[in-house]
Amino acid sequence: MLYRSHGYTDCGNRPGINQDAYYLNDSAGLYVLCDGMGGHTGGKIAAELAIEAVVSFILPRAELIDAIAETDSEGKKLELLVRNAVQNACREVYRCAKRYPECDGMGTTLTMLLLCGKSAVLGHVGDSRLYALRGERVKQLSKDHTIVQDLMDQGVMDENTLKATPFAHALMRSIGRQESVDVDTMFFPLLSGDRFLLCSDGLSGVIEDDKELSGYMSSKDSSTVARDLVELARERKSKDNITGLLVEVLDNEESDRSRFEQRASNF
């Protein structure tokens, strides 16, 4: 398999610094998105430091990852590796926050996707999201770690009521607010034609439904998808920084084609 990606970020309608950060590496199959929080510059520092920590953990282990992927049919070892990479990021951000008073309380979300041959692993903390498109079907693979999502899972309140509450975006998990964190991971097989969208809540919060998102993600020209979605969020007056990363999976012989072959199957 070959991978191709495009990313775009914008301050959106929120004045000041952009505290979103992202990393794309098609050769390594590594994609990371962070949405920082904490003071004027703390969030930006947290997001960039978390990405640096994940990258410095994963890239030196490239040969090990390839070897594991050949035999790890259930993905347990790959999930552990991704979980350790995210924990490494959490420790680094936490230590920085403790070391420098001006960074006290900073933190970030972190959503990463690691593609290894015909397999993939998600690593996730916070409310940035990973969506997958297979055929014409879009599915959210990550789960928001917010108070709202927790109350919805418990059936305490419905989604529309919760969205109107002042704590609608309050996080229950984040990177760097503590020395370690529970990390969600998911292992799944890849098919040629799969597309993935990693995005911050400044983008996901304005998408109407899966049908609308599918229309954008299945665009013939994959290079414009991230930018188009970010511009849509700006037009809809998103109140946060806006970031989108589009990743697509190609067979070797399909790598020079602009249109992918859609194959219907479920994740």
Summary of the structure (lengths in Angstrom):
residues: 267
radius of gyration: 17.8
end to end distance: 17.5
largest distance: 52.8
contacts: 948
relative contact order: 0.21
helix: 37%
strand: 27%
